[in-house]
Amino acid sequence: MKEQKEKSIIWIIVSYSVPAAMTLFVTALYNIVDRIFIGNCSGNVALAALSICYPLSFLVAAAGLFCNGGGRTIFEAYLKKGKEWKANHTFGMSLLMTAASEIFLTIFLFVFMEEWLTLFGVTESTYVYAKEYFEIMALGCVAQGVTLVLCDFIRIGGKIREEILILALGAVSNIVLDWIFVVELKQGVKGAAIASVMAQMISALAASGYIMSKKSPIKIAKKFFIIDDRLCTRIVKGGFIAGLIQLLLGVVVIVYNRTLNQWGQTTAISVYSVTASLLMFFMMLAGGIGQGIRPILSKYYEDGKEKQFLHTMGMAIGFSLLLTGLLWVLVELFPEQILKIFGADAAMMTIGVSAIRQNFIIAPAVSVILISISYFQAIQKEKIAILLSFLWQIAVLVPFIYLLPMKRGLMGIFLARPICEGIMAIVAIICIQQSYFNKKKKIAQIK
C-alpha cells in the first residue's frame, strides 16, 4: 500500500513537471543551438560575442514580464471564478502592453547600440561579431515577447500540450535555419541571428493562429483591447518583481563577462558561454520539478493535508537530486567531450576542463534551492521566495565573482557559483525548517 502511494505521488510529480521542464528546455534551446553552431563554424571569438550579447535575452524577457507577469495571475484568477469577459480583457491588456514595451525596447536598443555593447563588455576582438548579432537579434524583440505572452496564456488556459508544440516548432525551426544560414550559406554570427529571429516569428505566427482558432481558451475581440488604466496598473504591479529579477540576471551575466575578460580575456568568455549553456540543463530539470509540484503543494496546503504535503516535498527533492545528480556525473566525467560539442579549440580546452568541473562541483544543490522557492510560493509566502531568488542569483553570487579571483585567479570566477549555491542550499533548508516550526507553534497556540 505504501509503495503504491509513493508510485502515485511520483507519477503526479512527473505528470506535472514534464510539461514545465519541456517549456524551459525548448525556450533555452535557442541560445544553446546558436552557440553550438557558431562555436563549430566561426570559432571561439564568435562564441564569446554571443556570450557578450546574452544579456539581451534577459532584457527582452524583463520587458515581457513587466507587462505580462501580473496578467497571468489575474487571468487565472478570473478563469477560476468563471469571469470570462474580465479574463479575456486581461489577456488583451497584457498582449497590448507587451507588444508596446518590446517595440519601445527595440527602438531603445538601436538608438543606443554602441552604449549597450560597451555596457555588455564588448572587447576589441569580439566587437564586429557582437554588433552583427546584436542588431539582428534586436529586431526579434517583438516576436519573442509576443510568443512568450501568447504561450503563457495558452498554458494557463489549460492547453499545455499546445504551448509545448508551438515552442517546439520555433526551436526545431531554429535548428534547421541555423544549419541553412550558418553551415550551408556560411553567414556565421549574422546567420545565427537571422535564424533565431525567423524561428521566433514562426512561433509567434503559430501562437497567434492558435489563439484566433475555435480551440483556443481565449476569445479575441476589439472590446478586449480597450485600455483600462486600473487593470494595466494591476498587471504591471504583479509582474514588477519577476521583471526586475530578469533585469538583475542580465546584470550578473554582464558582471561575469567583464570580470572574465579582465582575468582571462576572450577565451574565458567563450568557456563561460559553455558553462552557461550547461547550467540551463540543471535549471530545466530542477526548475521543471519545482514549477510542477507548486499546484500540488498549494492544494495540499489549502486542504490541510500535512503528511501528503511533506511527503510530496521530500519525493520532489529526491527525484530532482537524482536527475541533476546523473547530469552532474556526466558533466564532471566528460568536460572535454562537452567542450568539443561547442567547437572548443586548444586554448578553450586548457581553461575549460577545470572551469566546468569547478563550476558544477555541487550543481545538484540547485534542486534544494529551486524546490525551496516553490515551497514558499505554494504556501503563499511570495516575499520569502523572491528574497531567496534574489540572494541566490544576485546578492550572494556577485560579490564572490569579484572577490574570489583576487585569491584564486581566473578559476576563482568559476568557483563563485558553487560556493554561492552551497550557502544558499543551507539557507533555504533553514528557512523551510523555520517556516514549518512557526506554523506548528501557531497551531499549538490556537489549540
Secondary structure, DSSP 8 states (H G I E B T S, - for coil): -HHHHHHHHHHHHHHHHHHHHHHHHHHHHHHHHHHHHHHHHT-HHHHHHHHHHTHHHHHHHHHHHHHHHHHHHHHHHHHHTT-HHHHHHHHHHHHHHHHHHHHHHHHHHHHTHHHHHHHHT--TTTHHHHHHHHHHHGGGHHHHHHHHHHHHHHHHTT-HHHHHHHHHHHHHHHHHHHIIIIIIS--HHHHHHHHHHHHHHHHHHHHHHHHTSTT-SS---GGGGS--HHHHHHHHHHHHHHHHHHHHHHHHHHHHHHHHHHHHHHHHHHHHHHHHHHHHHHHHHHHHHHHHHHHHHHHHHHHT-HHHHHHHHHHHHHHHHHHHHHHHHHHHH-HHHHHHHTT--HHHHHHHHHHHHHHTTTTTHHHHHHHHHHHHHHTT-HHHHHHHHHIIIIITHHHHHHHHHHHHTHHHHHHHHHHHHHHHHHHHHHHHHHHHHHHHHHHHHH-
